[in-house]
Amino acid sequence: MNRFAVFQKIIETGSFTRAAHELGYTQSSVSQTVASLETEFNVRLLQRSRRGIKLTPAGQKLYPEFQQLLRQYETTHTIADQINGLETGTVRIGASNSTSRYWLPGLIKGFEAQHPHVHFTLYQQGDYDEILADIKRGKVDLGFIKQTLTQGLFTTPLKRERLVAVMDPDHPLADQEVVSLADLKAHSNNIILIPEGSHSDVRAAFEKIGINPEIKDQIQDDYTVMAMVEAGLGVSLVSELMVGNSDFNIKTAHTEPEVAQDIDIAYQNPAGLSLASTHFLKYVISQREQLD
């Protein structure tokens, strides 16, 4: 089964070299692993170019089957460990900055109290599109993602995440508890946002009231956005979770109309989840009312 794990790591990292480094193998052994798979199945699985690697048409058809075999193998080991009085496994999670900081620590702590031998790997992304891609290519088992992006996946609704306006203390609207999007645009020469995948709701909210936000800067990280706002480089709308305990010298206000996004936990196929991931999924669903 190591061959399928190596192949999956190549696809996840997009590189033979990076896959070898993360697995602790030589690049030659990684190349030989792919060659042995191609020989066994009598097809070419990967195509290399200056831009990196990509699956061939045959590889695209076989890769999901390799992933399924690998998951079944891992689940079999997990069940064997349970029979021996253990409970092991690894849960791979994709999440945004706000989810990683405010939801996951409590969820993982509560889950580990019941399943102390389960391990977690967290892929923190600044954009929901990246989490979606990680789910679809099998890099993560479970992803916390915006509901509007989950078509074609299995999902469970978790929470509604509200966005708030953030401004530097000298901004004309800094002392208001609620600001209209129209006033925010009128009194700001730059609206800073994370790229489209995360903040299409923001654009839609402006467009609904007939205003083009004319977004100038797009930054991939919430913390960098707030640092730029603190420096007086513009205003933004970020998750209410992110600003609750931040150290940035910024002012916040609710917006009119309200801008919010529904967050789901998403995955490709419940039958393809490892036992550890299945248990964690059930635990998250049982705790969703406690998320804040």
C-alpha positions in Angstrom: 0.0 0.0 0.0 3.0 2.3 0.3 3.0 2.7 -3.4 -0.5 4.2 -3.4 0.5 6.5 -0.5 3.5 7.7 -2.5 1.4 8.3 -5.6 -1.1 10.2 -3.6 1.6 12.4 -2.1 3.0 13.2 -5.6 -0.5 14.4 -6.6 -1.0 16.4 -3.4 2.4 18.2 -3.7 2.5 18.4 -7.4 6.2 17.3 -7.4 8.3 14.2 -7.2 10.9 16.2 -5.2 8.5 17.6 -2.6 6.8 14.2 -2.3 10.1 12.5 -1.6 11.1 15.2 1.0 7.8 15.0 2.9 7.9 11.1 2.9 11.5 10.9 3.8 12.3 8.9 0.6 14.8 9.6 -2.1 13.5 11.1 -5.4 14.8 8.0 -7.2 12.7 5.7 -5.0 9.6 7.8 -5.6 10.2 7.7 -9.4 10.7 3.9 -9.2 7.4 3.6 -7.3 5.5 5.4 -10.1 7.3 3.3 -12.7 6.3 0.0 -10.9 2.6 1.1 -10.8 2.7 2.0 -14.5 4.3 -1.3 -15.3 1.8 -3.3 -13.2 -1.3 -1.6 -14.7 0.3 -1.2 -18.2 -0.7 2.4 -18.5 1.0 5.8 -18.2 -0.2 7.5 -15.1 1.6 10.8 -15.0 2.7 13.4 -17.5 5.7 15.7 -16.7 6.4 19.1 -18.1 8.1 22.3 -17.2 4.9 23.4 -15.4 5.0 20.3 -13.2 3.1 17.0 -13.3 -0.5 16.1 -14.1 -2.5 13.0 -14.4 -2.9 11.4 -17.8 -6.4 10.4 -18.9 -5.7 6.9 -17.6 -4.3 8.3 -14.4 -7.5 10.4 -13.8 -9.6 7.2 -14.0 -7.3 5.1 -11.8 -6.3 7.7 -9.1 -9.7 7.7 -7.3 -9.5 3.9 -7.1 -5.9 4.1 -5.7 -7.3 6.5 -3.1 -10.1 4.2 -2.2 -7.7 1.2 -1.8 -5.4 3.3 0.4 -8.4 4.4 2.6 -9.6 0.9 3.0 -6.1 -0.2 3.9 -5.8 2.5 6.6 -9.3 1.7 7.9 -8.3 -2.0 8.2 -5.3 -1.0 10.3 -7.5 1.2 12.4 -10.0 -1.6 13.1 -7.1 -3.9 13.9 -5.8 -1.4 16.4 -9.3 -1.1 18.0 -9.4 -4.8 18.4 -6.2 -4.6 20.3 -7.6 -2.0 22.6 -6.4 1.1 20.7 -8.1 3.7 18.6 -5.8 5.3 16.0 -5.9 7.0 12.7 -5.2 10.4 11.0 -7.8 13.0 10.2 -6.8 15.5 7.4 -8.7 18.8 7.6 -8.9 21.8 5.3 -10.0 25.0 7.0 -9.9 28.8 6.7 -8.0 31.1 9.1 -11.1 31.8 11.2 -12.2 28.2 11.4 -8.6 27.1 12.3 -8.3 29.6 15.0 -11.7 29.7 16.7 -13.5 26.4 15.9 -10.9 23.7 15.5 -8.9 23.9 18.7 -12.0 23.2 20.8 -13.3 20.5 18.5 -10.0 18.7 18.4 -9.5 19.0 22.1 -13.0 17.5 22.8 -12.5 14.8 20.3 -9.0 13.8 21.5 -10.4 13.5 25.1 -12.5 10.6 23.7 -10.0 9.3 21.1 -6.5 10.2 22.4 -4.6 8.2 19.8 -6.1 9.9 16.7 -3.8 12.3 15.0 -4.7 15.5 13.0 -3.2 17.1 10.0 -4.4 20.6 9.3 -4.1 22.4 5.9 -4.9 26.0 6.6 -5.9 28.0 3.6 -6.8 31.7 3.0 -9.3 31.0 0.3 -12.3 28.6 0.3 -11.6 27.7 -3.3 -8.3 26.2 -2.2 -10.1 24.1 0.4 -12.5 22.9 -2.2 -9.7 21.8 -4.5 -8.0 20.0 -1.6 -11.2 18.0 -0.9 -11.7 17.1 -4.6 -8.1 15.9 -5.1 -8.2 13.9 -1.9 -5.6 16.0 0.0 -8.0 16.4 2.9 -10.7 14.2 4.2 -13.0 16.9 5.6 -13.1 20.6 4.7 -14.9 23.5 6.4 -16.2 25.4 3.3 -18.7 28.0 2.2 -22.0 26.4 1.4 -22.2 28.0 -2.0 -19.2 26.1 -3.2 -20.2 22.6 -2.1 -22.1 21.4 -5.1 -21.2 17.8 -5.9 -19.9 17.1 -2.4 -21.5 15.5 0.7 -22.1 18.2 3.2 -23.6 19.0 6.6 -24.5 22.6 7.6 -22.6 23.9 10.6 -22.9 27.7 11.2 -23.6 31.1 9.7 -20.5 33.2 9.8 -21.1 37.0 9.7 -18.6 39.5 8.1 -18.0 42.9 9.7 -16.6 46.1 8.3 -13.1 46.9 9.6 -11.6 50.4 9.5 -8.6 52.3 10.9 -9.4 54.5 14.0 -9.3 57.7 12.0 -11.8 56.6 9.4 -14.9 58.9 9.1 -17.2 55.9 10.0 -15.0 54.5 12.7 -17.3 55.4 15.6 -20.5 53.9 14.1 -21.8 50.6 15.4 -23.6 49.9 12.0 -22.5 51.2 8.6 -24.2 50.9 5.3 -22.2 49.4 2.5 -23.1 52.5 0.4 -21.5 54.8 3.1 -18.5 52.5 3.4 -17.8 52.7 -0.3 -18.5 56.5 -0.4 -16.0 57.2 2.4 -13.3 54.8 1.3 -10.9 54.9 -1.7 -9.9 51.3 -1.4 -11.7 48.1 -0.3 -9.3 45.3 0.5 -10.6 41.7 0.2 -9.4 38.1 0.0 -9.8 36.9 -3.6 -13.1 36.0 -5.1 -13.4 32.5 -3.8 -13.8 33.7 -0.2 -15.6 37.0 -0.7 -18.0 36.6 -3.6 -20.7 37.3 -1.0 -19.2 40.7 -0.4 -19.3 41.6 -4.1 -22.9 40.3 -4.4 -24.0 42.4 -1.4 -22.6 45.6 -3.0 -24.1 44.6 -6.4 -27.5 44.0 -4.8 -27.7 47.7 -3.8 -26.4 48.8 -7.2 -22.8 49.6 -6.2 -19.6 48.5 -7.8 -17.1 48.1 -4.9 -14.1 48.6 -7.2 -11.9 46.4 -5.2 -8.3 47.5 -5.6 -6.2 45.1 -3.4 -6.8 41.4 -2.9 -4.8 39.8 -0.1 -4.7 36.0 0.6 -4.5 36.3 4.4 -7.0 37.8 6.9 -4.2 39.0 9.2 -2.4 40.8 6.4 -5.8 42.4 5.4 -6.2 43.7 9.0 -2.6 45.0 9.1 -3.2 47.0 6.0 -6.5 48.4 7.4 -4.6 49.3 10.6 -2.1 51.2 8.4 -4.8 53.2 6.8 -4.5 51.6 3.4 -8.2 50.9 3.0 -11.2 49.2 4.6 -12.3 45.6 4.5 -15.0 43.0 5.5 -13.7 40.1 7.4 -15.1 37.3 9.5 -16.5 38.4 12.8 -14.5 35.6 14.4 -11.2 37.0 13.3 -11.6 40.4 14.8 -13.1 39.3 18.2 -9.7 38.9 19.9 -7.3 40.5 17.5 -4.5 42.8 18.6 -4.9 45.1 15.6 -5.8 48.8 16.3 -8.9 48.8 14.1 -12.5 49.6 14.5 -15.4 47.3 13.5 -19.0 47.8 12.6 -21.9 45.6 11.5 -23.1 46.2 8.0 -26.4 47.1 6.4 -27.3 45.0 4.6 -25.7 42.2 6.6 -23.0 40.1 4.8 -22.8 36.5 5.9 -21.8 33.1 4.7 -23.0 29.7 5.6 -20.3 27.2 6.5 -20.6 23.5 5.9 -18.3 20.6 6.6 -17.8 18.8 3.3 -16.3 15.6 2.0 -16.3 13.5 -1.2 -18.0 10.3 -0.1 -18.9 8.9 3.3 -17.9 5.4 2.2 -14.4 6.7 1.4 -13.7 8.3 4.8 -11.4 6.6 7.2 -12.8 5.4 10.5 -11.1 8.2 12.3 -12.5 10.8 9.9 -16.0 9.3 10.2 -15.8 9.5 14.0 -14.6 13.1 13.9 -17.3 14.1 11.4 -20.0 12.7 13.7 -18.4 14.5 16.7 -18.3 17.9 14.8 -22.0 17.5 13.9 -22.9 16.8 17.5 -21.0 19.9 18.6 -22.3 22.4 16.0 -24.6 24.2 18.3 -21.6 25.0 20.5 -19.6 26.7 17.7 -19.2 30.4 18.1 
